């Protein structure tokens, strides 16, 4: 049985000399890892801060888009009011001119082809904003598809038909309950 003997002092010294640099490198590596971990935490905090900033900025942009849409809608409503007022003013002026022509016996009607269905929808377009304000639906109904060819090729004064339709529909809007409907029925009658 052999007994292990203790290393002689010069060998232990050599071992310590080899171990010290490794230990020093391990300590240095540990410090570098800790430094990197700290930098990672700092960067993570910065990244999270940047993400929060970007999210708040995106929220502001979304809010601006909503506000812009509301402003656009308000502008469209205002424009619609102006166009309706302009059209009603034109009709009033035309009515006054027609009245003056009647008094002077110079009133005439034109006799040109026009589409009555398109004229009805033109009247609807003019009065649509007014109808929407009162939540009243506007619809046109043609009593028979066979009559469509007559309605699309009518002869007469399209401006006068439009004027009559505007007066009828405007009066109907005044006397129709909110959330109601106004239906213009177009039918052909033999004379």
C-alpha positions in Angstrom: 0.0 0.0 0.0 1.4 3.2 -1.0 0.7 6.3 0.8 0.3 9.4 -1.2 2.7 11.9 -0.2 2.2 15.6 -0.2 3.4 17.4 -3.2 6.6 19.1 -2.8 6.4 22.8 -2.2 7.7 23.8 -5.7 4.8 21.9 -7.4 2.1 23.5 -5.1 3.6 26.9 -5.9 3.4 26.2 -9.6 -0.3 25.1 -9.2 -1.1 28.3 -7.4 0.7 30.3 -10.1 -1.5 28.6 -12.8 -4.7 29.0 -10.7 -4.3 32.7 -9.9 -4.5 33.9 -13.5 -7.5 31.6 -14.2 -9.1 32.9 -11.0 -8.4 36.5 -12.1 -9.8 35.8 -15.6 -13.0 34.3 -14.0 -13.4 37.3 -11.8 -12.9 39.6 -14.8 -15.4 37.6 -16.8 -17.9 37.7 -13.9 -17.5 41.5 -13.8 -18.1 41.7 -17.5 -21.2 39.5 -17.3 -22.5 41.7 -14.4 -21.8 44.8 -16.5 -23.6 43.4 -19.5 -26.5 42.4 -17.3 -26.7 45.9 -15.9 -26.5 47.4 -19.5 -29.2 44.9 -20.6 -31.4 46.1 -17.7 -30.7 49.7 -18.6 -31.4 49.0 -22.3 -34.5 47.1 -21.4 -35.7 50.0 -19.4 -34.9 52.4 -22.2 -36.6 50.1 -24.7 -39.7 49.8 -22.5 -39.7 53.6 -22.1 -39.4 54.0 -25.9 -42.3 51.5 -26.4 -44.5 53.4 -23.9 -43.6 56.7 -25.8 -44.5 55.1 -29.1 -47.8 53.8 -27.8 -48.8 57.1 -26.4 -47.8 58.8 -29.7 -49.9 56.3 -31.6 -52.8 56.9 -29.3 -52.5 60.7 -30.0 -52.4 60.0 -33.7 -55.5 57.8 -33.5 -57.2 60.5 -31.5 -56.3 63.1 -34.1 -57.6 60.9 -36.8 -60.9 60.6 -34.9 -61.1 64.3 -34.4 -60.2 64.9 -38.0 -63.0 62.6 -39.1 -65.4 64.4 -36.8 -64.3 67.8 -38.2 -64.6 66.4 -41.7 -68.1 65.2 -41.0 -69.0 68.6 -39.5 -67.6 70.3 -42.6 -69.5 68.0 -44.9 -72.7 68.8 -42.9 -72.0 72.5 -43.2 -71.4 72.2 -46.9 -74.6 70.2 -47.3 -76.5 73.0 -45.5 -75.0 75.6 -47.8 -75.8 73.6 -50.9 -79.4 73.0 -49.7 -79.7 76.7 -48.9 -78.3 77.6 -52.3 -80.6 75.3 -54.1 -83.7 76.5 -52.2 -82.6 80.1 -52.9 -82.3 79.3 -56.6 -85.8 77.8 -56.6 -87.2 80.9 -54.8 -85.6 83.2 -57.4 -86.8 81.0 -60.2 -90.3 81.0 -58.7 -90.2 84.8 -58.5 -89.0 85.0 -62.1 -91.7 82.6 -63.2 -94.3 84.7 -61.4 -93.1 87.8 -63.2 -93.2 86.0 -66.5 -96.8 84.9 -65.7 -97.8 88.5 -65.1 -96.2 89.6 -68.3 -97.7 86.6 -70.3 -94.2 85.5 -71.3 -94.1 82.2 -69.3 -93.2 79.1 -71.3 -92.6 75.5 -70.7 -89.9 73.4 -72.4 -90.7 70.1 -74.0 -87.6 68.0 -73.8 -86.9 64.3 -73.1 -85.9 63.5 -69.6 -85.8 60.6 -67.1 -88.4 61.1 -64.3 -86.8 58.5 -62.1 -83.4 60.5 -62.2 -85.4 63.7 -61.5 -86.9 62.0 -58.4 -83.4 61.0 -57.2 -82.1 64.4 -57.9 -84.8 65.8 -55.6 -83.8 63.2 -53.0 -80.2 64.3 -53.2 -81.1 67.9 -52.7 -83.2 67.1 -49.6 -81.2 64.2 -48.2 -79.5 66.2 -45.5 -82.8 67.6 -44.3 -84.3 64.1 -44.3 -81.2 62.7 -42.4 -81.5 65.3 -39.7 -85.0 64.1 -39.0 -84.1 60.5 -39.5 -86.6 60.2 -42.3 -86.0 57.7 -45.1 -86.6 58.6 -48.7 -87.5 56.0 -51.3 -88.9 55.8 -54.8 -91.1 53.1 -56.1 -92.0 52.4 -59.7 -95.3 50.6 -59.8 -94.2 48.3 -62.7 -91.0 47.5 -64.4 -92.9 47.7 -67.7 -93.5 51.4 -67.1 -89.8 52.0 -66.6 -89.3 52.7 -70.3 -92.0 55.4 -70.3 -90.6 57.0 -67.1 -87.1 57.1 -68.6 -88.2 58.8 -71.8 -90.7 61.3 -70.6 -91.2 64.6 -72.5 -91.8 67.8 -70.6 -90.1 70.5 -68.5 -87.7 68.6 -66.3 -86.9 71.7 -64.2 -90.7 72.2 -63.4 -91.0 68.5 -62.5 -88.0 68.9 -60.2 -89.5 72.1 -58.7 -92.9 70.3 -58.0 -91.1 67.3 -56.5 -89.0 69.5 -54.2 -92.1 71.3 -53.0 -94.0 68.0 -52.4 -91.1 66.3 -50.7 -90.2 69.4 -48.6 -93.8 69.6 -47.3 -93.7 65.8 -46.6 -90.5 66.2 -44.6 -92.2 68.9 -42.5 -95.2 66.7 -41.7 -93.6 63.3 -41.4 -92.8 61.9 -37.9 -89.2 61.3 -37.0 -87.8 58.0 -38.1 -90.6 57.7 -40.7 -90.4 57.2 -44.5 -91.5 59.2 -47.5 -92.2 57.1 -50.6 -92.6 58.7 -54.0 -94.5 56.3 -56.2 -94.1 56.7 -59.9 -96.8 55.1 -62.0 -98.1 55.4 -65.5 -101.8 56.0 -66.1 -103.5 55.8 -69.5 -105.5 58.9 -70.5 
